[in-house]
């Protein structure tokens, strides 16, 4: 049994391929919405839809007889990866990390943390578009003039409620699911009179390039939060490499 930690389109593709070639898979997603996305193409795969801490992973590994972990979570979901690495070591099973390589963008301001980005934004003027998801919104709303903020987030009830609870007005909540074209991004920046856009390096599959190109072409300052610095024990950068490694190291059960 293989546990695939999924939080990206690439993760869902890995689940689909491994399942189709005969591996027994348990997929883990952080949310019910993530579960629905996995089920869309993999309705025969068992899915656990909740945030798993290290003890939760250890219990799941022992209960289901899991022998291999493939971590295909988002590059910024560092706690999940840290927990998975620790759980694999404590239970004596193998861990494999999939993560597409990041890119270096010219004309972009890089920051190693949310706090350092916020310190910079305090010295700027104008509207700020946050495209870093809902988990870190509170850091921005508690530190910056909230009237400057616009949040582009997933259109789910829990996320919308979080935005409202943090004090964002309906006009400041852009609830829509990407990725988007460069032209769509440009139209959004212009419509909301955005001066600065905060993003993460989620990779080309996540629409990062189109988001940044659109910003630069409309004169929007790009604030990019760098990926967490995690020492992965086994790392590969392509889906093909994941499948090749699993085929070599793990027998179908």
PyMOL commands that set and color helices and strands:
alter all, ss='L'
color gray80, all
select helices_A, chain A and resi 9-20+32-41+54-64+78-91+114-121+137-141+146-148+157-165+170-172+182-191+204-206+208-217+239-249
alter helices_A, ss='H'
color red, helices_A
select strands_A, chain A and resi 2-6+25-29+46-49+68-72+94-98+109-111+127-130+149-153+173-175+194-200+221-225+235-236
alter strands_A, ss='S'
color yellow, strands_A
deselect
rebuild
show_as cartoon
